[in-house]
Amino acid sequence: MSYSILIIDDEKNVRVTLGNLLKDYGYKIFLAERLVEAEKILLTEEISLIMLDLFLNQEDGLKWLKKMSSMKKYYPTTIIISGNVNPETLEKAMEIGVVGVLKKPFSSEEVINIIREALEKRSSKINILSSS
Amino acid sequence: MKLRIKLTIIFLIVALVSALPIFLISNILLRENIKLFINPDIERLIDQSLIKTKGQEESVKKLSLEYKKLKFFQETIEKSIYIGSLLVLFLMVIVAIVAGRLISKAITTPILYLLEGTKKLSLGDVDCQIRERSKIYEIVKLTKAFNNMIARIKKGKEDLVEAQKKLIESEKETTWQAVAQKVAHEIKNPLTPIKLSIERIIRKQEEKDPEFEQILKEGSQIILEEVEELYRLTHGFSEFAKLPKLEFKLNNINKIIEEVIEIQEKLYPEVEFHREFSKNLSLMVLDKNSLKRAFTNLAKNSVESMYEGGIVFFKTEQDQNMIKIEVVDNGCGIKEEDLSLIFEPYYSKKWGGMGLGLSIVKSIIEEHQGKIKVESKENKGTKFIVYLPSQREESEL
């Protein structure tokens, strides 16, 4: 089964290149420029992983994540993409359940590694949930 | 009523109240005393003695003569006493007025100095000191206390100016730190697609992907776009950083804006530029080049907020001790929640590219000790209001 990954970034070229990389590695990808678009995709598609830029054009990604996590009992694993994440933001993000941070500029290898790790964690979590 | 007049009147009243009864009593007493000597009984006795002695006794003749003299001068003596005491009374009044004036002057002059000092202080002159001339203990104390107060206010003002300077310095530093962080962040953004594109090209070439040529083309296009973005970023940053040292000279603000409009009219023929300049504006101490840049940025901001042409209106007028310059457009306007952020450097890439134009305007206006305000309604238009001080002291520059 191929995992579906939602990329939320306001930079077109980041979305495109990241999307191309993930497609090359066999993932199914969805792209969103804004959080409203992302919400629509989340409603209609089965998403395994979100890659989210915390500083979208004047939109607060962290607030959105909080809102999403409180709305759904179980929501997709999230990885943050950012130029610079300060420790406080990182702590808050981790509390909400963010599993990894990709610091710009990142390499293809870093992306693939972090995604694999996150999805492994996710499946073990699902296993625990389903066995219990 | 002035204290000086009041004190003089009081002295006068005191002098009159004490002198008048003395004047009246002494007059009556003296008259009564004269009456003791000018007595008809004495006259009769002298007359009888004269008859008895048949005018032969020398002493009686002399007495009669003296008495007649006395009687003759009675009225004159009475008048002299009256005039004399009137003179004394008049003298006392004069002394009272002079003393009243002198004493009141001694009290009121230092008070007037204090008043003058207070007026100067209220106008912000903290260098004024009051002359300590008075010999009255309380007034000397008051003057000293006032001078001490002024000295303290002066010290306080100097401390405040110093603190403000430090604050501005630290604000500048903080702004620069924020700008540097934002620049670093913005540069990392284009680096990511560049890196991923190059890695993909290499990967696909190694894999001998049949679509390699297409991938190479797409990847190169992204790299070129992002390199262009990097150039725009660094160019904008250097523009922001290189606000040259301003050269303040006497300039006509209307002329500066007119020059800006003439260039903008050529650049954007689809936009109508209107102007309403006040003719009564005096020459101001301004840096022409930086202000041309500021108003060019404002004009550009207006033009870029329009979809297909529109109107930009420039207006200048005197507003108390400031010159008010309005730049009004009928463009798309600014969202209310964004209004407080538009002067921040790197606020948004949607603003004329870099989000630096308006922050440059703000720093130029502030270098002129001026202010800039913005009013805007979405889909209606935006109004920028610039205030520049119409009079600045040379020492400030």
Chai-1 contact restraints between the chains, C-beta under 6 A:
chainA,res_idxA,chainB,res_idxB,connection_type,confidence,min_distance_angstrom,max_distance_angstrom,comment,restraint_id
A,E11,B,N189,contact,1.0,0.0,6.0,A-B,restraint_1
A,N13,B,P193,contact,1.0,0.0,6.0,A-B,restraint_2
A,N13,B,I222,contact,1.0,0.0,6.0,A-B,restraint_3
A,N13,B,E226,contact,1.0,0.0,6.0,A-B,restraint_4
A,V14,B,T192,contact,1.0,0.0,6.0,A-B,restraint_5
A,V14,B,P193,contact,1.0,0.0,6.0,A-B,restraint_6
A,T17,B,P193,contact,1.0,0.0,6.0,A-B,restraint_7
A,T17,B,L196,contact,1.0,0.0,6.0,A-B,restraint_8
A,T17,B,S197,contact,1.0,0.0,6.0,A-B,restraint_9
A,L21,B,L196,contact,1.0,0.0,6.0,A-B,restraint_10
A,G83,B,H185,contact,1.0,0.0,6.0,A-B,restraint_11
A,G83,B,K188,contact,1.0,0.0,6.0,A-B,restraint_12
A,N84,B,H185,contact,1.0,0.0,6.0,A-B,restraint_13
A,K104,B,K188,contact,1.0,0.0,6.0,A-B,restraint_14
A,K104,B,T192,contact,1.0,0.0,6.0,A-B,restraint_15
A,P105,B,K188,contact,1.0,0.0,6.0,A-B,restraint_16
A,P105,B,L191,contact,1.0,0.0,6.0,A-B,restraint_17
A,P105,B,T192,contact,1.0,0.0,6.0,A-B,restraint_18
A,P105,B,K195,contact,1.0,0.0,6.0,A-B,restraint_19
A,S108,B,E199,contact,1.0,0.0,6.0,A-B,restraint_20
